[in-house]
């Protein structure tokens, strides 16, 4: 923790954007099996750009399999061809704010694997 007011805006901006960072020149200690990291005046906070493997499905001749979905990044739109083997009945769930949501489970299967999709 740094009490220097000049150091505060940069980490707060990274936190709000949920940016992955790399810290250097820090002091750390272990207390009750919890690591405590101390940011000092000379600590460098650098955002890290993570490289995700990306395969453009529009350039491939065929659609990817369900097994391919393990390698895609979060919130990436993909198009796959699979069979629906089971559709569960709709269930109504209420949020803590009182809104009603409809939830339905579907099992998707192709020649490589299967998984449950919640709609």
PASE-903730 format. One line per field, with one value per residue: x, y, z of N, C-alpha, C, CB in turn; residue number from 1. Coordinates in Angstrom, 1 decimal. Glycine has a CB too. Layout:
N
n_x <- (X  ...) .
n_y <- (Y  ...) .
n_z <- (Z  ...) .
ca_x <- (X  ...) .
ca_y <- (Y  ...) .
ca_z <- (Z  ...) .
c_x <- (X  ...) .
c_y <- (Y  ...) .
c_z <- (Z  ...) .
cb_x <- (X  ...) .
cb_y <- (Y  ...) .
cb_z <- (Z  ...) .
seq <- (NUM  ...) .
# end
This chain:
119
n_x <- (0.8  0.6  0.9  1.3  -0.3  0.1  0.5  -1.9  -4.1  -3.4  -3.2  -5.9  -7.3  -6.5  -7.7  -10.4  -10.8  -10.3  -7.7  -5.0  -2.0  1.5  3.7  6.6  9.4  8.4  7.3  6.9  5.2  4.4  1.6  -0.3  -0.7  -1.4  -0.4  1.0  1.2  3.1  2.9  5.2  6.8  8.7  7.6  6.8  4.1  2.8  0.7  -0.4  -0.5  -2.3  -1.8  -4.1  -4.8  -6.2  -8.5  -9.9  -13.0  -14.4  -12.7  -12.1  -12.8  -14.7  -17.1  -16.0  -15.4  -17.2  -15.2  -13.3  -14.1  -12.9  -10.6  -11.1  -11.3  -12.8  -16.1  -15.9  -17.4  -18.6  -19.3  -20.8  -21.4  -23.8  -25.6  -28.7  -29.5  -31.0  -33.5  -34.3  -37.0  -38.3  -37.2  -38.1  -36.3  -35.7  -34.2  -32.2  -33.3  -35.9  -36.6  -37.9  -36.4  -36.0  -34.8  -33.1  -31.8  -29.7  -28.5  -25.7  -24.3  -21.6  -19.4  -17.0  -17.3  -19.4  -21.6  -23.2  -25.5  -26.6  -29.5) .
n_y <- (-1.2  2.1  5.4  7.6  10.2  10.7  8.3  6.9  7.3  5.9  2.9  2.7  3.3  1.1  -0.9  -0.4  -0.9  -3.6  -4.6  -6.7  -6.8  -6.2  -6.2  -4.7  -4.2  -4.5  -5.1  -8.0  -10.0  -12.8  -13.6  -15.3  -17.4  -15.9  -13.9  -10.7  -7.9  -5.1  -2.0  0.3  3.6  3.4  1.4  -0.3  -0.3  -2.0  -2.4  -5.6  -7.1  -9.8  -12.4  -14.0  -17.1  -17.0  -18.0  -17.5  -18.3  -17.8  -18.0  -20.6  -23.7  -25.4  -25.7  -25.3  -27.9  -28.9  -29.4  -27.6  -25.3  -25.1  -23.7  -21.1  -17.6  -15.7  -14.4  -14.5  -14.7  -17.6  -20.1  -23.1  -26.5  -28.7  -31.4  -31.3  -33.0  -33.2  -31.3  -29.5  -28.7  -25.4  -23.3  -21.0  -18.5  -16.2  -13.1  -11.3  -8.8  -9.2  -9.7  -11.9  -14.6  -16.7  -20.0  -22.5  -25.7  -27.3  -30.0  -30.3  -32.1  -33.4  -35.0  -35.1  -34.3  -33.5  -31.1  -29.1  -26.6  -23.6  -21.7) .
n_z <- (0.0  -0.9  0.4  -1.0  -2.6  -5.3  -6.5  -6.5  -8.6  -11.0  -10.4  -9.6  -12.0  -13.6  -12.1  -12.3  -15.0  -15.0  -15.7  -16.4  -14.6  -14.2  -11.5  -10.2  -8.1  -5.4  -2.0  -0.2  2.2  4.3  6.1  8.3  6.4  4.2  1.5  1.6  -0.2  -0.6  -2.0  -3.0  -3.2  -5.3  -6.8  -9.8  -12.0  -14.5  -17.3  -18.6  -21.7  -22.8  -25.0  -27.0  -28.5  -31.7  -34.0  -37.0  -37.8  -40.1  -42.2  -42.5  -44.0  -43.0  -40.3  -36.8  -34.3  -31.3  -29.4  -30.0  -28.7  -26.2  -26.6  -27.3  -26.5  -23.8  -24.3  -27.1  -30.2  -31.8  -34.3  -34.4  -35.4  -34.2  -32.6  -30.9  -28.1  -25.8  -24.3  -21.6  -19.3  -19.0  -16.4  -13.8  -12.4  -9.7  -9.3  -6.9  -6.9  -7.5  -10.2  -12.7  -14.3  -17.1  -17.3  -19.1  -19.8  -22.2  -24.0  -26.0  -28.7  -30.6  -33.0  -31.5  -28.7  -25.9  -24.3  -21.7  -22.3  -21.1  -21.3) .
ca_x <- (0.0  1.3  0.1  1.6  -1.5  0.4  0.5  -3.2  -5.0  -3.0  -3.8  -7.4  -7.8  -6.4  -8.6  -11.8  -10.8  -10.0  -6.6  -4.0  -0.8  2.8  4.3  8.0  9.9  7.4  7.7  5.9  5.4  3.5  1.0  -1.4  -0.8  -1.8  0.7  0.7  2.0  3.2  3.3  6.0  7.0  9.4  7.0  6.4  2.8  2.7  -0.4  0.1  -1.3  -2.2  -2.1  -4.9  -4.8  -7.4  -8.7  -11.0  -13.8  -14.9  -11.8  -12.0  -13.8  -15.8  -17.3  -15.2  -16.1  -17.4  -14.0  -12.6  -14.6  -12.0  -9.4  -11.5  -11.3  -14.1  -16.9  -15.7  -18.5  -18.2  -20.4  -20.5  -22.5  -23.9  -27.0  -29.3  -30.0  -31.9  -34.0  -34.9  -38.1  -37.9  -37.3  -38.1  -35.5  -35.8  -33.0  -32.4  -34.1  -37.3  -36.9  -38.0  -35.6  -36.2  -33.5  -33.3  -30.6  -29.7  -27.3  -25.2  -23.4  -21.1  -18.5  -15.8  -17.6  -20.8  -21.6  -24.5  -25.6  -27.7  -30.0) .
ca_y <- (0.0  3.4  6.5  8.8  10.5  10.7  6.9  6.3  7.3  4.9  1.6  2.7  3.2  -0.3  -1.8  -0.2  -1.6  -5.0  -4.9  -7.6  -5.9  -6.8  -5.3  -4.9  -3.4  -4.5  -5.8  -8.9  -10.8  -13.8  -13.5  -16.3  -18.1  -14.9  -13.1  -9.3  -7.2  -3.6  -1.1  1.4  4.7  3.0  0.2  -0.1  -1.0  -2.0  -3.3  -6.7  -7.5  -11.2  -12.8  -15.2  -17.7  -16.7  -18.7  -16.9  -19.4  -17.4  -18.3  -22.0  -24.3  -26.1  -25.2  -26.1  -28.9  -28.5  -29.5  -26.4  -24.2  -25.0  -22.9  -19.7  -16.7  -15.4  -13.5  -14.6  -15.3  -18.7  -20.8  -24.6  -27.4  -29.8  -31.9  -31.1  -34.3  -33.1  -30.0  -29.5  -27.8  -24.0  -23.0  -19.6  -18.1  -14.8  -12.4  -10.7  -7.6  -9.6  -10.0  -13.3  -15.0  -18.1  -20.8  -23.8  -26.5  -28.0  -30.8  -30.3  -33.2  -33.6  -36.2  -35.0  -34.2  -33.0  -30.3  -28.5  -25.1  -23.0  -20.6) .
ca_z <- (0.0  -0.9  0.8  -1.8  -3.5  -6.8  -7.0  -6.4  -9.7  -12.0  -10.1  -9.6  -13.4  -14.0  -11.4  -12.9  -16.3  -14.8  -16.5  -15.9  -14.4  -13.7  -10.5  -9.9  -7.0  -4.4  -0.9  0.1  3.4  4.5  7.4  8.4  5.1  3.2  1.1  1.7  -1.1  -0.3  -3.2  -2.5  -4.2  -6.5  -7.5  -11.2  -12.3  -15.9  -17.8  -19.4  -22.8  -22.9  -26.3  -27.1  -29.8  -32.4  -35.2  -37.6  -38.3  -41.4  -43.3  -42.6  -45.0  -42.3  -38.9  -35.8  -33.5  -29.9  -28.7  -30.3  -27.8  -25.1  -27.0  -27.6  -25.4  -23.3  -25.1  -28.5  -30.9  -32.6  -34.9  -34.4  -35.8  -33.2  -32.5  -29.6  -27.7  -24.7  -23.9  -20.3  -19.2  -18.5  -14.9  -13.5  -11.2  -9.4  -8.9  -5.6  -7.1  -7.8  -11.6  -13.1  -15.4  -17.5  -17.5  -19.8  -20.1  -23.5  -24.2  -27.4  -29.0  -32.0  -33.0  -30.6  -27.3  -25.6  -23.1  -21.4  -22.6  -20.3  -22.0) .
c_x <- (0.9  0.4  0.4  0.4  -1.2  0.4  -0.9  -4.0  -4.6  -3.5  -5.3  -8.0  -7.6  -7.4  -10.0  -11.9  -10.5  -8.8  -5.6  -2.7  0.3  3.4  5.7  8.4  8.9  8.0  6.6  6.2  4.2  2.9  -0.3  -1.8  -1.4  -0.7  0.2  1.7  1.9  3.7  4.0  6.1  7.7  8.9  6.5  5.1  2.7  1.5  0.2  -0.9  -1.2  -2.6  -2.9  -4.8  -6.2  -7.4  -10.0  -11.8  -14.4  -14.0  -11.6  -13.1  -15.0  -15.9  -16.5  -16.1  -16.4  -16.1  -13.1  -12.9  -13.7  -10.9  -9.8  -11.5  -12.7  -14.8  -16.6  -16.8  -18.0  -19.5  -20.0  -21.7  -22.6  -25.4  -27.5  -30.0  -31.0  -32.3  -34.8  -36.1  -37.6  -38.1  -37.3  -37.3  -35.7  -34.5  -33.2  -33.2  -35.5  -37.6  -37.0  -37.2  -35.9  -34.9  -33.9  -32.0  -30.8  -28.4  -26.9  -24.2  -22.9  -20.1  -17.3  -16.2  -19.0  -20.7  -23.0  -24.5  -26.8  -28.2  -30.8) .
c_y <- (1.2  4.5  7.7  9.0  10.5  9.3  6.3  6.3  6.2  3.5  1.6  2.6  1.8  -1.2  -1.7  -0.9  -3.0  -5.4  -5.8  -6.7  -6.8  -5.8  -5.7  -3.9  -3.3  -5.2  -6.7  -9.7  -11.8  -13.7  -14.4  -16.9  -17.2  -14.0  -11.6  -8.6  -5.7  -2.9  0.1  2.5  4.3  1.8  0.6  -0.9  -0.9  -2.9  -4.4  -7.0  -9.0  -11.5  -14.1  -15.8  -17.5  -17.4  -18.2  -18.0  -19.0  -17.8  -19.8  -22.6  -25.0  -25.5  -26.0  -27.0  -28.3  -28.5  -28.3  -25.2  -24.1  -24.0  -21.5  -18.9  -16.3  -14.3  -13.4  -15.3  -16.4  -19.3  -22.2  -25.3  -28.6  -30.2  -31.6  -32.4  -34.3  -31.6  -30.1  -28.5  -26.4  -23.9  -21.5  -19.4  -16.6  -14.3  -11.8  -9.4  -7.9  -9.8  -11.5  -13.6  -16.5  -18.8  -22.1  -24.4  -27.3  -28.8  -30.8  -31.4  -33.1  -34.8  -36.2  -35.0  -33.7  -32.0  -29.7  -27.0  -24.6  -21.7  -19.7) .
c_z <- (0.0  -0.5  0.1  -2.7  -5.0  -7.4  -7.1  -7.7  -10.8  -11.6  -10.0  -11.0  -13.9  -13.4  -12.0  -14.3  -16.2  -15.7  -15.8  -15.8  -14.0  -12.7  -10.3  -8.8  -5.9  -3.2  -0.5  1.4  3.5  6.0  7.4  7.1  4.0  2.8  1.0  0.8  -0.8  -1.5  -2.6  -3.6  -5.4  -7.2  -8.9  -11.4  -13.8  -16.4  -18.7  -20.5  -23.0  -24.4  -26.3  -28.5  -30.5  -33.7  -35.8  -38.3  -39.7  -42.5  -43.4  -43.4  -44.2  -40.9  -37.9  -35.0  -32.1  -29.1  -28.9  -29.3  -26.6  -25.4  -27.3  -26.3  -25.0  -24.2  -26.6  -29.2  -31.8  -33.2  -35.0  -34.9  -34.9  -33.2  -31.1  -29.2  -26.6  -24.4  -22.6  -20.3  -18.7  -17.0  -14.7  -12.2  -11.0  -8.9  -7.5  -5.6  -7.5  -9.3  -11.8  -14.3  -15.8  -17.8  -18.1  -20.1  -21.4  -23.6  -25.7  -27.6  -30.4  -31.9  -32.1  -29.1  -27.1  -24.4  -22.9  -21.6  -21.8  -21.0  -21.1) .
cb_x <- (-1.0  1.9  0.4  2.9  -2.1  1.8  1.4  -4.0  -4.9  -1.5  -3.2  -7.9  -6.9  -4.9  -8.7  -12.1  -9.8  -11.2  -5.9  -3.7  -1.1  3.8  3.5  8.9  10.3  6.1  8.1  5.6  5.4  4.1  0.7  -2.7  -1.7  -3.1  1.2  0.7  1.6  4.1  2.1  7.4  7.7  10.9  5.8  7.5  1.6  4.0  -1.4  0.4  -1.0  -3.2  -0.8  -6.4  -4.5  -7.6  -8.8  -10.6  -14.9  -15.2  -10.4  -12.0  -13.1  -15.6  -18.8  -14.5  -15.4  -18.4  -13.2  -12.9  -16.0  -11.4  -8.7  -12.9  -10.5  -14.0  -16.8  -14.3  -19.3  -17.4  -20.8  -20.0  -22.3  -23.5  -27.1  -30.4  -28.9  -31.3  -34.8  -33.9  -39.2  -38.7  -36.2  -39.6  -34.0  -37.0  -32.5  -31.0  -33.4  -38.1  -35.8  -39.5  -34.0  -37.2  -32.8  -34.2  -30.2  -29.9  -27.4  -24.6  -24.1  -20.3  -18.0  -15.1  -16.6  -21.8  -20.6  -24.9  -25.7  -27.3  -30.9) .
cb_y <- (0.0  3.6  6.7  8.5  11.8  11.3  6.0  7.1  8.6  4.8  1.2  3.9  4.2  -0.7  -1.4  1.3  -0.9  -5.9  -3.5  -8.9  -4.8  -7.1  -5.5  -4.7  -2.0  -5.3  -4.8  -9.9  -9.8  -15.2  -12.0  -15.5  -19.3  -14.1  -13.5  -8.8  -7.5  -3.4  -0.7  0.9  5.9  2.7  -0.3  -0.5  -0.3  -2.5  -2.5  -7.9  -6.7  -11.9  -13.1  -14.8  -19.2  -15.1  -20.3  -15.8  -19.7  -15.9  -17.7  -22.7  -25.3  -27.6  -25.2  -25.1  -30.2  -29.3  -30.8  -25.9  -24.5  -26.4  -23.5  -19.7  -15.4  -14.8  -12.1  -15.3  -14.3  -19.7  -20.2  -25.1  -27.9  -29.3  -33.4  -29.9  -35.2  -33.8  -29.3  -29.2  -28.3  -22.9  -23.7  -19.1  -18.5  -14.7  -11.3  -10.4  -6.8  -8.6  -9.3  -13.7  -14.9  -18.1  -20.9  -23.6  -27.4  -27.0  -32.3  -28.9  -34.6  -32.3  -36.4  -33.7  -33.2  -34.1  -29.1  -28.9  -24.9  -22.6  -21.0) .
cb_z <- (1.2  -2.3  2.3  -2.6  -3.0  -7.0  -6.0  -5.4  -10.4  -12.2  -8.7  -8.9  -14.2  -13.7  -9.9  -13.0  -17.2  -15.0  -16.9  -16.7  -13.4  -14.8  -9.1  -11.2  -7.4  -4.8  0.3  -1.0  4.6  4.2  7.8  8.9  5.3  3.7  -0.3  3.1  -2.6  0.9  -4.1  -2.1  -3.5  -6.1  -6.6  -12.2  -11.5  -16.6  -18.6  -18.5  -24.1  -21.9  -27.1  -26.7  -29.7  -32.6  -35.1  -38.6  -37.4  -41.4  -43.0  -41.2  -45.9  -42.2  -38.6  -34.9  -33.4  -29.2  -29.1  -31.7  -27.4  -24.8  -28.1  -28.2  -25.8  -21.9  -24.5  -28.8  -31.7  -31.8  -36.2  -33.0  -37.3  -31.8  -32.8  -29.6  -27.3  -23.4  -25.1  -19.1  -18.2  -19.3  -14.1  -13.3  -11.4  -8.3  -9.9  -4.9  -8.1  -7.3  -12.5  -13.3  -15.0  -18.8  -16.1  -21.0  -18.9  -24.7  -23.6  -27.7  -28.7  -32.5  -34.4  -30.9  -26.6  -25.3  -23.2  -19.9  -24.1  -18.8  -23.2) .
seq <- (1  2  3  4  5  6  7  8  9  10  11  12  13  14  15  16  17  18  19  20  21  22  23  24  25  26  27  28  29  30  31  32  33  34  35  36  37  38  39  40  41  42  43  44  45  46  47  48  49  50  51  52  53  54  55  56  57  58  59  60  61  62  63  64  65  66  67  68  69  70  71  72  73  74  75  76  77  78  79  80  81  82  83  84  85  86  87  88  89  90  91  92  93  94  95  96  97  98  99  100  101  102  103  104  105  106  107  108  109  110  111  112  113  114  115  116  117  118  119) .
# end
